[in-house]
Amino acid sequence: MSVPGDRLREACVTVLFSGHLRPANATWGSLAATLLFLAVHGALAAAGAARPVANFVVIPLGVGLAGVLSVRLGPWAIARFRSTDPKPFVLDELAGQWIALFMLPLAPSAGAFELACVAAGQWLLFRIFDVLKVPPAAQLERLPAGWGVLCDDLAAGVYANLAGQALWRWTPLGAWLGLAAS
C-alpha cells in the first residue's frame, strides 16, 4: 500500500531513481550525483554566479541536506525495500560524491571541458575509495541507524577529495588541464 509522499521519498533516497539501476546501484547513484552537481554548476554559471558560490554555499548545503535526509529517511528505506542495507538507497552517495567535488582547483577561466574532466576524475576516485573502505570508513559503516550508511560515504568523499587535490594540482594530468600549480 502506497502512502502519500512515498514516491517523493523514494525519488529522494534513490537520487531521482538512479539507485534502481543495475548493476552497481551505488555507482549509478554516484554518477547521478555528479551529473546533478554539473547541472547545478551550469545553472549557477548561467545565472552569473561565481564558482565560490558552488564551493561555499551549494556543496555544503547539498551535503548537509543529503546527510540529514539519509539519516532521517534511512528507517523508511529499510522498511520500504525490506532490507537492512537497501541497495537502491544512494542518497549517501550524493553526500560523499559532493564532498569529493568540494574546493577542487579550477581556475576562474576553466571551462566546461576542464570541469567535466575533473568531475569525471572525482567520480572515479570516489567510487574507488567507496569500494575499498579505507579505515576508518569500514569502522564508520558499523555506526547505528542511518549514520553508518552515511558516514562511510563521507569518509570516501574526503579521501577522494584529498587524492583529487593532489592529482589535479601536482601531476601532468592537472598541468595538461591547466590546473596544476606552477
C-alpha positions in Angstrom: 0.0 0.0 0.0 1.4 3.3 -1.0 1.3 6.2 1.4 1.1 9.8 0.1 4.7 11.1 -0.1 6.2 7.6 -0.7 7.1 8.4 -4.3 8.8 11.6 -3.3 10.7 9.9 -0.5 11.7 7.2 -3.0 12.9 9.7 -5.5 14.9 11.4 -2.8 16.6 8.3 -1.4 17.3 6.8 -4.8 18.6 10.2 -6.2 16.0 10.6 -8.8 15.5 6.8 -9.1 19.1 6.2 -10.2 19.5 3.8 -7.3 17.2 1.3 -9.1 19.7 1.0 -12.0 21.7 -2.2 -12.1 24.3 -3.5 -11.7 26.2 -1.5 -9.1 23.4 0.7 -7.7 25.9 2.9 -5.8 27.9 3.6 -9.0 24.8 4.8 -10.7 23.8 6.9 -7.7 27.3 8.5 -7.7 27.0 9.2 -11.4 23.6 10.8 -10.9 25.1 12.9 -8.0 28.0 14.0 -10.3 25.6 14.9 -13.1 23.4 16.8 -10.7 26.5 18.7 -9.5 27.4 19.6 -13.1 23.8 20.7 -13.8 23.7 22.9 -10.6 27.2 24.3 -11.5 26.0 25.1 -15.1 22.8 26.8 -13.8 24.9 28.9 -11.4 27.3 29.8 -14.2 24.4 30.7 -16.5 22.9 32.9 -13.7 26.3 34.7 -13.4 27.2 33.3 -10.0 30.9 32.9 -9.3 32.4 29.5 -8.7 32.8 30.2 -5.0 29.0 30.1 -4.7 29.1 26.5 -5.6 32.0 25.7 -3.3 31.0 27.6 -0.2 27.2 27.5 -0.4 25.7 24.9 -2.7 28.1 22.0 -2.0 27.9 22.4 1.8 24.1 22.8 1.7 23.8 19.8 -0.6 26.0 17.6 1.6 24.2 18.7 4.7 20.7 18.1 3.2 21.7 14.7 1.8 23.2 13.8 5.2 20.2 14.8 7.2 17.8 13.1 4.8 19.9 10.0 4.7 19.7 9.6 8.5 16.0 10.6 8.7 14.8 8.5 5.8 17.1 5.5 6.5 14.4 3.7 8.6 11.8 4.4 6.0 14.0 3.0 3.2 14.8 -0.1 5.2 11.1 -0.8 5.6 10.3 0.2 2.0 12.9 -2.0 0.4 12.7 -4.8 3.0 16.4 -4.8 3.6 18.8 -3.6 6.4 21.1 -2.5 3.6 18.8 -1.4 0.8 20.8 -1.2 -2.5 18.5 1.4 -4.1 19.3 3.8 -1.3 22.0 6.0 -2.8 21.4 9.4 -1.2 24.5 8.8 1.0 26.5 8.5 -2.3 25.3 12.0 -3.2 26.7 13.4 0.1 30.1 11.6 -0.4 30.4 12.4 -4.1 29.8 16.1 -3.4 32.5 16.1 -0.7 34.8 14.6 -3.4 33.9 17.6 -5.6 34.4 20.2 -2.9 37.0 23.0 -3.5 38.8 21.5 -6.4 41.5 23.6 -8.1 39.6 25.0 -11.0 40.9 28.3 -12.3 38.3 31.0 -12.9 39.0 30.7 -16.6 38.3 26.9 -16.5 35.6 25.9 -19.0 33.1 23.1 -19.3 35.7 20.7 -20.6 38.0 21.1 -17.6 35.1 20.9 -15.2 33.8 17.7 -16.8 37.3 16.1 -16.7 37.7 17.0 -13.0 34.2 15.8 -12.2 34.7 12.5 -14.0 38.0 12.0 -12.2 36.4 12.7 -8.9 33.6 10.3 -9.6 36.1 7.6 -10.3 38.2 8.4 -7.2 35.1 8.4 -5.0 34.0 5.0 -6.4 37.4 3.6 -5.7 37.5 4.8 -2.1 33.9 3.8 -1.5 34.6 0.3 -2.6 38.0 0.0 -0.8 36.5 1.2 2.5 39.9 2.6 3.7 39.9 2.9 7.5 38.1 4.4 9.2 35.4 4.0 6.6 34.8 0.3 7.4 34.5 1.1 11.1 32.2 4.1 10.4 29.9 1.7 8.5 29.1 0.0 11.8 27.5 3.1 13.3 23.8 2.7 14.2 20.8 3.6 12.1 21.4 5.7 9.1 24.7 7.1 10.4 26.8 4.1 9.3 25.3 4.2 5.8 26.2 7.8 5.6 29.5 8.2 7.4 31.4 5.6 5.3 30.5 7.5 2.2 31.5 10.8 3.8 34.9 9.3 4.6 35.2 8.0 1.0 34.4 11.5 -0.2 37.1 13.0 2.0 39.7 10.5 0.7 38.7 11.1 -2.9 38.9 14.9 -2.4 42.4 14.7 -0.9 43.5 12.4 -3.7 41.9 14.7 -6.3 43.6 17.8 -4.8 46.9 16.1 -5.3 46.1 14.7 -8.7 44.8 18.0 -10.2 47.4 20.2 -8.6 50.7 18.3 -8.8 50.5 15.9 -11.8 51.0 16.1 -15.6 47.2 15.5 -15.9 46.5 18.6 -13.9 49.1 20.5 -15.9 47.5 19.4 -19.2 44.2 20.7 -18.0 45.8 23.9 -16.9 45.0 23.2 -13.2 48.4 22.2 -11.8 50.4 24.6 -9.6 53.2 26.4 -11.5 
